[in-house]
């Protein structure tokens, strides 16, 4: 390890692994280390024994749950928008060839104490019990406007400049009631709070279009896809990409201390008495705790169940959004459920998660409205973790620190952070329209 | 694992063994008929594929190389996932590399046991000369198939793959999920579906 690298990456979370892969493909000499003896960091998937070790302090899960190895329980559950940015990154880097995906069965929303399927287009709007007969027609008109909207074709704009008109004003034009606005904003546009109402409507319209296009892509009951064997496969796949392009991998490296020169610039990383030199360091917040600040915390419940989430049409995999307003909260809560159909647990079992941006220190109480929707559970665990963001100036110290994973239900904000970091590190903008598969020279 | 369709099998095959043992040389000889005296460490090759005809079927091997991740024992579990066979390679001129090959066998057994994997066959490939008898005895004791090869002279290289192809189970029970591989296609109602496991 006494060599010089262009970049040393610390932590094998998804963000760090995507960056490691992209930088290796760019021809940079990359050393990638993790203090853990497994891949994935905060975005790993645990088997049952690992889960019991983490939350119960022993390694004896009850035998009736089945074999430990049949479980892949995400520590950071999220779904992938089928037409979203992570899919584009996967295709761009050709990492898709290491992974298998399946569509997620259902997308639901909590409204007035009940769980409803999310209507995503004009046809579904007409059938949805979420709205009354007149409201349905108004909603249908709005869906058609969004479907036809094309940023570069003013004829589709209906005389409105969506970079100026706020979402509230746009919605007022269609006369939708607050109830409809709530599920459109939170379950279709996937906003986490109500700030979007006073922001330019373009963002919301684009998010609704992403939802509809994602839904159309794989003809599942939701706009989401999810990898077989859990999300822990994603960092491993990008790590392999990095290794295939020459990246060096070391797990189980204690300490990983970042070393600086007199001017505060990175010079290397020390582990077990050896220092590897480098020009730049890329890491998650846990490796440079002095250069980050706490910005919030995530509360999460993890449940092992023997039935699907009630009222979701027996979906083997499903998302349910509980908009903040329905719960009297400042941020949304969401349920995430996966099962044997995605190889994350044995047949007959279901893994459900309830997550939110924490507003209290008592996850069990705070998450109750979501947990109540699960029905009886075999086992339940509560987790709470702080979220950090970097406060350093990468131009001065050459440290590029990722932001902690947020409580969003999907990966769009994750990829935005990665692409911004990539630009900061390399000075280049990643062109996702380029297909890298041709670059794999030694392949068949 | 091996998947079957009209007498065509797709089988993921993984290479194990220490750095410099000759994993890539073995595959390059098999896939491209090449041998380089000073083969550089593998860069840019994610996997190779090669199709073999055996008695009743054609077998398409998808061969995964370690991409150097074996060097510091950082092979990801996904590497082993869904493999129908593994070739463990050691260098006959190095008894060290043979003892480490045994460690790879243990690692493989551990992965198959702990992870959600269904490795039905394990193969051990090796060379002649040093430890030949010892290696064969070890292979027999552990239920491994053993063969001596030389990437340089091409001796037994095709044979080792052919023997593996013959031993792949023909009728695997249908594995649960068949996922899809993502491909770049326009969004309009396309369905990307391919077979896995």
HADDOCK unambig.tbl for C-alpha pairs under 7 A between the chains (distance, minus, plus):
assign (segid A and resid 39 and name CA) (segid B and resid 76 and name CA) 6.95 0.50 0.50
assign (segid A and resid 69 and name CA) (segid B and resid 114 and name CA) 5.31 0.50 0.50
assign (segid A and resid 69 and name CA) (segid B and resid 115 and name CA) 4.82 0.50 0.50
assign (segid A and resid 69 and name CA) (segid B and resid 116 and name CA) 5.30 0.50 0.50
assign (segid A and resid 70 and name CA) (segid B and resid 116 and name CA) 5.50 0.50 0.50
assign (segid A and resid 91 and name CA) (segid B and resid 183 and name CA) 6.73 0.50 0.50
assign (segid A and resid 91 and name CA) (segid B and resid 184 and name CA) 6.52 0.50 0.50
assign (segid A and resid 96 and name CA) (segid B and resid 181 and name CA) 6.42 0.50 0.50
assign (segid A and resid 96 and name CA) (segid B and resid 182 and name CA) 5.96 0.50 0.50
assign (segid A and resid 97 and name CA) (segid B and resid 181 and name CA) 6.76 0.50 0.50
assign (segid A and resid 99 and name CA) (segid B and resid 181 and name CA) 6.84 0.50 0.50
assign (segid A and resid 100 and name CA) (segid B and resid 179 and name CA) 4.96 0.50 0.50
assign (segid A and resid 100 and name CA) (segid B and resid 180 and name CA) 5.30 0.50 0.50
assign (segid A and resid 100 and name CA) (segid B and resid 181 and name CA) 5.32 0.50 0.50
assign (segid A and resid 101 and name CA) (segid B and resid 179 and name CA) 5.00 0.50 0.50
assign (segid A and resid 101 and name CA) (segid B and resid 180 and name CA) 5.13 0.50 0.50
assign (segid A and resid 101 and name CA) (segid B and resid 181 and name CA) 6.38 0.50 0.50
assign (segid A and resid 102 and name CA) (segid B and resid 179 and name CA) 5.18 0.50 0.50
assign (segid A and resid 102 and name CA) (segid B and resid 180 and name CA) 6.13 0.50 0.50
assign (segid A and resid 213 and name CA) (segid B and resid 187 and name CA) 6.52 0.50 0.50
assign (segid A and resid 216 and name CA) (segid B and resid 187 and name CA) 6.79 0.50 0.50
assign (segid A and resid 216 and name CA) (segid B and resid 188 and name CA) 6.64 0.50 0.50
assign (segid A and resid 216 and name CA) (segid B and resid 189 and name CA) 5.55 0.50 0.50
assign (segid A and resid 217 and name CA) (segid B and resid 187 and name CA) 5.11 0.50 0.50
assign (segid A and resid 217 and name CA) (segid B and resid 188 and name CA) 6.50 0.50 0.50
assign (segid A and resid 217 and name CA) (segid B and resid 189 and name CA) 5.50 0.50 0.50
assign (segid A and resid 217 and name CA) (segid B and resid 190 and name CA) 6.06 0.50 0.50
assign (segid A and resid 217 and name CA) (segid B and resid 191 and name CA) 6.84 0.50 0.50
assign (segid A and resid 218 and name CA) (segid B and resid 190 and name CA) 6.78 0.50 0.50
assign (segid A and resid 218 and name CA) (segid B and resid 191 and name CA) 5.46 0.50 0.50
assign (segid A and resid 233 and name CA) (segid B and resid 78 and name CA) 6.66 0.50 0.50
assign (segid A and resid 236 and name CA) (segid B and resid 76 and name CA) 6.07 0.50 0.50
assign (segid A and resid 236 and name CA) (segid B and resid 78 and name CA) 6.77 0.50 0.50
assign (segid A and resid 243 and name CA) (segid B and resid 67 and name CA) 5.44 0.50 0.50
assign (segid A and resid 243 and name CA) (segid B and resid 68 and name CA) 6.50 0.50 0.50
assign (segid A and resid 243 and name CA) (segid B and resid 69 and name CA) 6.58 0.50 0.50
assign (segid A and resid 244 and name CA) (segid B and resid 43 and name CA) 5.32 0.50 0.50
assign (segid A and resid 244 and name CA) (segid B and resid 44 and name CA) 4.99 0.50 0.50
assign (segid A and resid 244 and name CA) (segid B and resid 45 and name CA) 6.03 0.50 0.50
assign (segid A and resid 244 and name CA) (segid B and resid 46 and name CA) 5.86 0.50 0.50
assign (segid A and resid 244 and name CA) (segid B and resid 67 and name CA) 4.88 0.50 0.50
assign (segid A and resid 245 and name CA) (segid B and resid 43 and name CA) 5.20 0.50 0.50
assign (segid A and resid 245 and name CA) (segid B and resid 44 and name CA) 4.88 0.50 0.50
assign (segid A and resid 246 and name CA) (segid B and resid 43 and name CA) 5.59 0.50 0.50
assign (segid A and resid 249 and name CA) (segid B and resid 69 and name CA) 5.94 0.50 0.50
assign (segid A and resid 249 and name CA) (segid B and resid 72 and name CA) 6.71 0.50 0.50
assign (segid A and resid 249 and name CA) (segid B and resid 74 and name CA) 6.06 0.50 0.50
assign (segid A and resid 250 and name CA) (segid B and resid 72 and name CA) 5.54 0.50 0.50
assign (segid A and resid 250 and name CA) (segid B and resid 74 and name CA) 5.92 0.50 0.50
assign (segid A and resid 251 and name CA) (segid B and resid 74 and name CA) 5.81 0.50 0.50
assign (segid A and resid 341 and name CA) (segid B and resid 177 and name CA) 6.02 0.50 0.50
assign (segid A and resid 342 and name CA) (segid B and resid 177 and name CA) 6.85 0.50 0.50
assign (segid A and resid 440 and name CA) (segid B and resid 44 and name CA) 5.50 0.50 0.50
assign (segid A and resid 440 and name CA) (segid B and resid 45 and name CA) 6.19 0.50 0.50
assign (segid A and resid 441 and name CA) (segid B and resid 44 and name CA) 6.24 0.50 0.50
assign (segid A and resid 441 and name CA) (segid B and resid 45 and name CA) 6.78 0.50 0.50
assign (segid A and resid 442 and name CA) (segid B and resid 44 and name CA) 6.33 0.50 0.50
assign (segid A and resid 442 and name CA) (segid B and resid 45 and name CA) 4.95 0.50 0.50
assign (segid A and resid 443 and name CA) (segid B and resid 45 and name CA) 5.73 0.50 0.50
assign (segid A and resid 443 and name CA) (segid B and resid 47 and name CA) 6.45 0.50 0.50
assign (segid A and resid 443 and name CA) (segid B and resid 48 and name CA) 5.75 0.50 0.50
assign (segid A and resid 444 and name CA) (segid B and resid 48 and name CA) 5.87 0.50 0.50
assign (segid A and resid 444 and name CA) (segid B and resid 49 and name CA) 6.24 0.50 0.50
